[in-house]
């Protein structure tokens, strides 16, 4: 029973969860950014005065010309040259792994109960966890170098 969900995090907090069905189109992604990310970023970063950059992977919806145009039009800076296989570095991917582990411990029989379980787990994600994930990026980068660009799962 798969469920597609988007969320954003920063050292300042987390966005609301955004559920969607199927593969995410560029227009769908832009809608999520407009509805879920932009309002939170304005609160977190005082309407851009403190400067921030969106880190995203190279998913088609993220790299589409219409998305690049949307980001530029809305003054959303993007971390450039994010590696194609940058999941080991990405704090959000690490958070998804943690949430998957927590979700495996839950019981649900319907999509509705699964969505409820995901939402309950998301509520439990606190700032210390977010800050630990973000603060661990330099260590993960060091481990990637030690692994010569390979997986860091076995490198300490």
GUVOTOR-285526 format. One record per residue (C-alpha): residue in one letter; x, y, z. Coordinates in steps of 0.2 Angstrom, whole numbers, always signed. Each point is the difference from the previous one (the first is absolute). Example, Ala and Ser with C-alpha at 12.3 -4.5 7.8 and 13.67 -1.06 7.14 Angstrom:
<nodes>
a, +62, -22, +39
s, +6, +17, -3
</nodes>
This chain:
<nodes>
x, +0, +0, +0
x, +10, +15, -6
x, -3, +18, +3
x, +8, +15, -7
x, +4, +14, +12
x, +11, +16, -1
x, +7, +10, +14
x, +13, +12, +3
x, +12, +4, +15
x, +12, +13, +6
x, +9, +4, +16
x, -15, +11, +4
x, -13, -14, -1
x, -10, -11, -12
x, -14, +3, -13
x, -17, -8, +0
x, -1, -17, -9
x, -6, +1, -17
x, -8, -16, -7
x, -2, -3, -19
x, -3, -15, -11
x, +11, -7, -14
x, +15, +8, -7
x, +3, +18, +4
x, -2, +12, -15
x, +10, +16, -1
x, -17, +9, +2
x, -4, -11, +15
x, +17, +4, +8
x, -2, +18, -3
x, -17, +0, +8
x, +8, -9, +16
x, +13, +13, +0
x, -12, +14, +0
x, -12, -8, +13
x, +12, -8, +12
x, +17, +7, -2
x, -1, +18, -4
x, -12, +5, +15
x, +12, -9, +12
x, +16, +7, -7
x, -8, +17, +1
x, -2, -3, +19
x, +16, -9, +3
x, +11, +12, -10
x, -10, +17, +2
x, -5, +2, -18
x, +18, -5, -6
x, +9, +13, +10
x, +11, -14, +8
x, +3, -9, -16
x, -3, -18, -4
x, +2, -12, -14
x, -11, -15, -5
x, +9, -16, -1
x, -9, -12, -12
x, +6, -15, -9
x, +0, -2, -19
x, -18, -7, -2
x, -8, +5, -16
x, -13, +11, +8
x, +14, +9, +9
x, +11, +3, -15
x, -14, +4, -13
x, +1, +17, -8
x, -17, +5, +7
x, +6, -4, +17
x, +17, +10, -2
x, -11, +14, -7
x, -11, -1, +15
x, +14, +0, +12
x, +8, +15, -8
x, -16, +10, -1
x, -3, -4, +19
x, +18, +5, +5
x, +3, -18, +7
x, +19, -3, -2
x, +5, -18, -2
x, +15, -10, +5
x, +10, -2, -16
x, +8, -16, -6
x, -8, -11, +12
x, +7, -18, -4
x, -12, -11, -9
x, +3, -14, +13
x, +1, +12, +15
x, -12, -10, +11
x, +13, -4, +13
x, +3, +19, +2
x, -18, +6, +0
x, -7, +2, +17
x, -18, -2, -6
x, +4, -17, -8
x, +7, -5, +17
x, -15, +6, +9
x, -11, -10, -13
x, +10, -15, +5
x, -3, +3, +19
x, -19, +3, -3
x, -1, -16, -11
x, +7, -10, +15
x, -12, +8, +12
x, -15, -3, -12
x, +5, -19, -1
x, -4, -1, +18
x, -18, +6, -3
x, -15, -10, -5
x, -12, +6, -13
x, -12, -9, -12
x, -6, +15, -11
x, +8, +14, -9
x, -9, +12, +12
x, +7, -9, +15
x, +17, +0, -8
x, -1, +19, -3
x, -5, +3, +18
x, +15, -10, +6
x, +11, +10, -11
x, -7, +16, +6
x, +2, -6, +19
x, +18, -4, -4
x, +3, +17, -8
x, -7, +9, +15
x, +14, -9, +11
x, +14, +7, -11
x, +8, +13, +11
x, +13, +14, -3
x, +14, -10, +9
x, -2, -14, -13
x, +0, +12, -14
x, +15, +9, +6
x, +9, -16, +3
x, -3, -5, -18
x, +5, +17, -7
x, +16, +0, +12
x, +5, -17, -6
x, +2, +6, -18
x, +19, +4, +2
x, +3, -18, +8
x, -9, -8, -15
x, +10, +10, -12
x, +16, -6, +8
x, -6, -18, +0
x, -5, +1, -19
x, +18, +6, -3
x, +7, -14, +10
x, -11, -12, -10
x, +7, +7, -16
x, -18, +6, -5
x, -8, -16, +4
x, -13, -4, +13
x, +3, +6, +18
x, -10, -13, +8
x, +15, -10, +6
x, +12, +14, +2
x, +2, +8, +17
</nodes>
